Amino acid sequence: MSFEIERQGERVRGLAPGVDRAHLQRLARGETEVDLELDLHGLVAAEARTLVRATLREAYEDGDRCVLLIHGRGKHSPLGPVLRDALLTWLAEPPTDRLVMAFATARPDDGGAGATYVLLRRRRR
């Protein structure tokens, strides 16, 4: 699934096709309550990808709507923001893409450019 992605400096926002833009706007403003946080600091990309996919699947199954992924800004990495950049790919690839409605860089109080809000679809019963 291809997300509509907007970049502005370190900030990024993405919206799945057919999703009302109002969801993205509320998410980016930090108005959506965070149900779950996942800290990825210290993980290599492969480990982080596996954990992100499993956590988003479990959150979806549990009925959680908003997950805060804390990935850091890559300031201490010789390769730069590896996890932050890779996260955009992970969210848009199957099977995770079917769970995600929108994502946005977190507000400063929640980690700013070092964290991303992910809005999940409602689980169909």
URKA-V225768 format. One record per run of one state. SS is the DSSP state (@ for helix, = for strand, . for the rest). FROM is the first residue (numbers start at 1). LEN is the number of residues. Records with the same first field share a line. If there is no record, write none. Layout:
SS: FROM-LEN  FROM-LEN
This chain:
.: 1-3  9-2  16-5  29-7  40-5  63-3  71-11  93-3  99-1  106-2  111-1  121-5
=: 4-5  11-5  36-4  66-5  100-6  115-6
@: 21-8  45-18  82-11  96-3  108-3  112-3
